[in-house]
């Protein structure tokens, strides 16, 4: 089954989200497509915020464990200079994609 969900990502101000970070997210087992659903927005101290739509294949028996894995893997990512993703929040829970 193919599912999609939306996540909000916060990154340090120097983090290059497009490119290396997107490639790392695509490399997570089960993830098939990732796209931004908003432009990058910066807060008063320069942190970057971006919403992402993630499509993925999931074993129904994995459920919450699979979501935690995706969230934790994204949260631990760094760009080529070592700048970090600082938080990830699921904003739209996964739902099956209708064919």
N, C-alpha and C positions, 0 to 999 in steps of 0.2 A: 504494500500500500504506500502511496505517495501522500505526504502530509506537507502543510505549510504553516509557518508561524512567523510572528514578528518579534524582533528583539530590539531593545534600545541599548546602544553601546556608548560608554563614556571612555575617552582616551586622553592621555596626557597631551599637553599642548603641542609638543614636537612630534607626536606620533603620525606617521604616514599611514592612514587607514587604507587607502586604495593601493592596489598592487600587492605587496607582500602579505599584509593582513588578510585581504580578500582571498588570496591564493591559499593561505593557511586554513581559512575557514572552509574553503572548497575541499581541502584535503582531509577534513574530518570524515571518518567512516560514516556512510549513509547520506551525507549532504550531497545534493545533486545540483542545486542552483542557488545562488545568492545574488541579491540586488538591493541597492539602496532605495528606500522609499521616501527619503527626504534629503535635503542638502545638509551639509555639515553646519552645525550651529555652535558658536563658542560662547562660554560664560564669561563673567567678569575677570577671571584669572587665566582664561585662555584654554581651559579644558574643552575638548571637542565632543559633541553629541551627534549621533547618527542613528536613524532607524533602518533596520535591515529586514528584508523578507527572505526567509530561508526555507527552501523546499528540500525535503529529505525522505529517504526510505527508512522505515522503522519496523522492527519486529514488534508486533503488538504486545508481546510478553515483557518487553523492556520498559515501556511506559516512562514513569518518572525518572528512573535510573538513566535512561537514554537522554532525557532533557537535561538532567543535572550534568551529565558528561559533556554535552554540547556547550552548556553555559560555562562550565569550569574550564574547558579547553580554550574557549574564546577569551575568557578572563585572564588566562595565563599567557596570552600571546604578546609578542614584541615585534616591532618592525626591524629592519636591517641594522638600525642604529641602537637597538635596545630599548626604544621608547615603548611604553606599555599601554595595553587596554586596561583600564582601572576598574570597570564594572560592566556587568551585563545583566539586563532585566528582561524577562519575557513579558511583552506587552499584549500579545495576542496568542492565546494558547493554541497548540497545534490542532488543525482540523484536516480531515481527508479532502483531497482535491477531487472534485467531481469530474468524471470523464465525459 
